[in-house]
Amino acid sequence: MAFWLARRRDGQQTDWLQRFDPRFWSVDFPRPSMASIVDTAPDALRIEAEFHNRNALAGLIWDSVDNYDHPLIGYGTDRDYSHTVLSFHWRSGGVLPLDAVHGPTLTIEGRDAAGAKATWLVRLWNYAEGSPDDATIVLPFSALKAGWEAEGPQVDPRLIDRMFISLVPAGYDPADAGLLPARIDGWVELSQIRCDGERALIALGDAMLPPHGEHAASGYDDCYHVTPARLLRGVRALGYRGPLLHYLGMSHFFRLVPGEGGRLEVARDGALCGPATAWHRSFFTKARALRFAPIASLSYEVLDQHCPAEWRQLFADGSPGLTGWEPPSALLSPCNAAAMGWLQAVAGNFVRLMAEADVPVSFQIGEPWWWALPDGRVALYDAAARSAFSDKAAEITDMAAPMSPAQVAVLDRAGEALAASTAALRDAVRAAAGGVAEVMLLLFTPTILARHHPELPRANCPTGWAWPAYDRLQLEDYDWLTAGHEADRRAAYAAMAERLSYPLAVQDYLAGFVLRADDASRMWPLIDAGLDEAAARGVPRRFVWAMPQINRDGYTRLRPAGDDNMQAFDDLPYPLALGQDAGVSAEFSTSVSLTASGHERRASHWQDARLHFDVGPGIRSDAELGTLLAFFRARRGAARGFRLRDPFDHSSNGMTGLPGPFDQLIGIGDGRSARFRLVKTYGGADPQQRVITRPVASSISVSVGGVVTDKWSLEEHGRIVLRDAPPEGSEVRAGFLFDVPVRFASDRLDIVGAAFAAGEAPSVPLVEVREAT
């Protein structure tokens, strides 16, 4: 399907946005504070925050540059605030009041009159009328003064990059990172937000793509700082509808409490922090209003710095199973009852938020596994796992090494424990939902089905997950997809079908993601093709992971063209045999320009020739003429294509010889790729390559590295898919017969009865159809 990496708007629909619209503010903070922002009315917003340290700080941010929306729908950049006035009503609690030292301060970052970077600190209390916790504030940017006193340095409003209002808890001390005596819950409400004066409006992208059939994914860890309304506006504008996968995250949703040694840990009762509760309440409510069907996703992953030590999976040497993120996250042990109880309580809290918003409960158990590393270590050795099964055999330190029967038994026991833990989580979700909930399982095949760890599926893909244990099975393989591991991907689909037996009708596919923006132009074409491939396999729901990367890179999925009759093709042969009198001509497109000196400059526009045929001379009887006329009508003239066997060139062996498996080189193995396109090469020193899109399936034979193989399948448009990726450097060759895709050259077919009766053959021109390759 077509897609586009949009870098900027170029003629697309725009609208106007009032500057300081509540939907487009953001919030941020250093850990371990938590905060979130939601819009509560067209002119109002609310910030919820939880503070733990004396030097804790959160910022309510307005950016002059839209850093979070897709280029087609973001607001325009305008750094000039000259003669612009911002006003709002302020209410707050749990944060220092407006009149306090270190009270709410507007920090403005921009440039001064000389163009040098500058920062101005504007005390909001100097522009307030009312009480320190309930006041109306008016900020005229061309008359703002920085500093504590009302008559400080003048703010230059002509080039402002961003501004933010600092929020700190009671007892704030910027020099003290120690814990507060108790957690402080703070909040701020801005209502009656109004922008007056010059430049009160800014341009806003207003593109609205038609639905294209794909679904979006998001994650709270990446979206906590923006309003749910802003996130959902982008999802809908880009053509995504229906199911909306939302990863609850591993670092921002939980409440923190002091643990051993003063270390902040997740609340063991599964409590959600106030900011996450407020954000998700708004998210689920607004998603329902926009007719999205959110899927809440919870994984076995928790930010390590807040994970209780005894909950973590451990390797045999006692080191924790940590991810490569910075800071790292830890994997929860399926054998630790307290950890699994925490997951179940967290799930129940989110299910209740969904029920409160009247959203049907759909829940994903995301990537449950025993953490395994490429070096062969697997984290099966926390205290609870050792007690259950890990001390029953020699330690497993290399999953690539041969396994003893006792070690295989350990892996089987680990799989049973994992399956039991997900079943308990599934049942907890259904209980919290009153018995009615759709529960699905997400598996990451590059890890659980790694070829060099052949026994790992015993632990990480247990048969206890087999259909119908869960309502849907979701698969993702983005590491393999973006690295070209085609054979591994296809082998994984077959392995999952054999091991877990989920019908395609209840499967989903997740495509993505692009970690670094520098990889966008290379990876998005592969991801987009992966969506198309999943659709061709019959996977009914496909998700793009995830909205932050979609927005950052401008990924724009376009609606399929539908049944375009001009491109329609009937995969059947021309019904009459061609005689030696049939006409064939090959055409290229070359521009020839003559210089003033008489020299020529030539530009070749086509990579391959386009063929023209005249099949009229092959018609010799009234019966054949009748067959031609019926076939012409069935094709609706030039509207529909069909196959034609070129009598002079239809084989991989020479022009018309008997094909064999070593005829044509179609690729060189790289150890990863398994899909190769059938081609025929013409010429010697400067060869020309022809793509074959309509091979005769029964005629194809294939060889790899000089050895004939039957471990392949034929895909649409002449693609050969090998079961195993050919070794690096090995030649992949094929032999085949092929037809030419053609159509009638005209919507009109002239037959003169007298001329035909006199033995004059009619003219029936056909032209080759150039198929997408």
Secondary structure, 3 states (H helix, E strand, C coil): CCEEECCCCCCCCEEEEECCCHHHCEEECCCCCEEEEEEEECCEEEEEEEEEECCCCEEEEEECCCCCCCCCCCECCCCCCCCEEEEEEEEEECECCCCCCCCCEEEEEEECCCCCEEEEEEEHHHHEEEECCEEEEEEEHHHCECECCCCCCECCCCCEEEEEEEECECCCCCCCCCEEEEEEEEEEEEEEEEEEECCCEEEEECCCCCCCCCEEEEEHHHHCCECHHHHHHHHHHCCCCCEEEEECCCCCCECEEECHHHCEEECCCCCECHHHHHHHHHHHHHHHHCCCEEEEEEECEEEHHHCCHHHECECCCCCECECCCCCCEEEECCCCHHHHHHHHHHHHHHHHHHHHCCCCCEEEEECCCCCECCCCCECCCCHHHHHHCHHHCCCCCCCCCCCCHHHHHHHHHHHHHHHHHHHHHHHHHHHHCCCCCEEEEEEEHHHHCCCCCCCCHHHHCCHHHCCCCCCEEEEECHHHHHHCCHHHHHHHHHHHHHHHCCCHHHEEEEECCCCCHHHHHHHHHHHHHHHHHHHHHCCCEEEECCHHHHHHHCEEECCCCCCCHHHCEEEEECCCCCCCCCEEEEECCEEEEECCCCCEEEEECCCCCEEEEECHHHCCCHHHHHHHHHHHHHCCCCCCEEEECCCCCCECCCCCCCCCCCCEEEEECCCCCCEEECEEEECCCCCEEEECCCECHHHCEEEECCEEECCEEEECCCEEEECCCCCCCCEEEEECEECEEEEECCCCCCCCHHHHHCCCCCCCEEEECCCCC
